[in-house]
Structures are given as structure tokens and as C-alpha cells.
């Protein structure tokens, strides 16, 4: 898959260094795989959820959330946000998202 954009990950793990390993592993896995649909993705990322048209990944033992828009037909993954669990629970990311 083509992951857009890694700088979002780097910015997040600069603020939260303990997330670097988990986000790096997620990024490497996404770059190496091609998923045909959400069910195929769940075979690799069992805790991924589909929420309001976006895919939400648990990162770092459920400490962080990565929110992505995945276009399976084009093999593209657009990172929308990486949030702490607390930020995610506030639901502000749903109101601020771009379609």
C-alpha cells in the first residue's frame, strides 16, 4: 500500500517517543502489504475498527489511535490523525475530519 504521509507519524512520535516503535512497525507492515478490503486488513490488524468511513488502528498497546482513510482499489492509505487514547475519546477528530 502507498502510505500518505509519513511526516504525520514522525511529528507524533517526536512528541510521544514511546510510540515510535509501534508506529514504525505499523508503517512498515502497511507499506509491504496490499489489502483487498477491510476483512483482509483485519487478518493482519485484528483490532482495527471501521468508524464513520475511516479505519482506526490501536497503536502501542491501545495507548494511541491512528486514523486512516484507506482506498483499497487504489492501494492508498491516507493518515488522517494519530491521537492519544484520551484525544480519541473526545471525538473531536470526527468533527474536524475532511472528506
C-alpha positions in Angstrom: 0.0 0.0 0.0 1.1 3.6 -0.6 1.0 5.3 2.8 0.5 9.1 2.8 2.0 10.8 4.8 4.8 9.6 7.0 5.6 13.1 8.4 2.4 12.8 10.4 3.9 9.8 12.1 7.3 11.4 12.7 5.6 14.5 14.2 3.6 12.3 16.6 6.5 10.1 17.7 8.6 13.2 18.2 6.1 14.3 20.8 5.5 10.8 22.1 8.8 8.9 21.8 7.3 5.7 23.2 5.1 5.5 20.1 8.0 5.4 17.6 8.5 1.6 17.6 4.8 0.8 17.2 4.1 3.4 14.6 7.2 2.3 12.7 6.0 -1.3 12.7 2.6 -0.2 11.5 4.1 1.8 8.7 6.4 -1.0 7.6 3.6 -3.5 7.6 1.3 -1.2 5.6 4.0 -0.5 3.0 4.7 -4.2 2.5 1.2 -5.4 2.2 -1.7 -4.9 -0.2 -5.1 -5.4 1.3 -8.1 -6.1 -0.9 -10.7 -4.9 1.7 -11.3 -4.3 5.4 -11.7 -8.0 6.1 -8.4 -8.7 4.5 -6.8 -5.9 6.6 -8.3 -7.4 9.8 -6.4 -10.6 9.2 -3.2 -8.6 9.9 -4.6 -5.9 12.2 -7.2 -7.8 14.2 -8.1 -4.8 16.5 -8.7 -2.4 13.6 -12.2 -0.8 13.5 -14.2 0.8 10.9 -15.7 4.1 12.2 -17.6 6.7 10.2 -15.9 5.7 6.9 -12.4 5.6 8.4 -10.2 2.8 9.8 -9.0 3.2 13.3 -5.9 1.3 14.5 -4.9 0.6 18.1 -1.2 1.6 18.4 1.2 0.9 21.3 -0.9 -1.5 23.3 -4.1 0.6 22.8 -2.3 3.8 24.1 -2.7 5.6 20.8 -5.0 5.6 17.8 -4.1 6.0 14.2 -7.0 7.1 12.0 -6.7 6.4 8.2 -8.7 6.6 5.1 -8.0 3.5 3.1 -8.7 3.3 -0.6 -8.3 -0.4 -1.3 -9.0 -0.1 -5.0 -6.1 2.3 -5.4 -3.8 0.8 -2.7 -3.6 4.1 -0.9 -3.7 4.8 2.8 -4.2 8.4 3.9 -3.2 9.0 7.5 -5.8 11.4 8.9 -4.6 11.6 12.5 -2.6 10.0 15.2 -4.0 10.6 18.7 -3.6 9.7 22.2 -6.4 7.5 23.6 -7.6 10.5 25.6 -7.7 12.7 22.4 -9.5 10.0 20.5 -12.2 9.6 23.2 -13.1 13.2 23.0 -14.5 12.5 19.4 -13.2 15.9 18.1 -11.5 14.1 15.3 -14.9 13.1 13.9 -16.0 16.8 13.7 -12.7 18.0 12.2 -12.2 15.4 9.5 -12.0 16.2 5.8 -14.0 14.1 3.4 
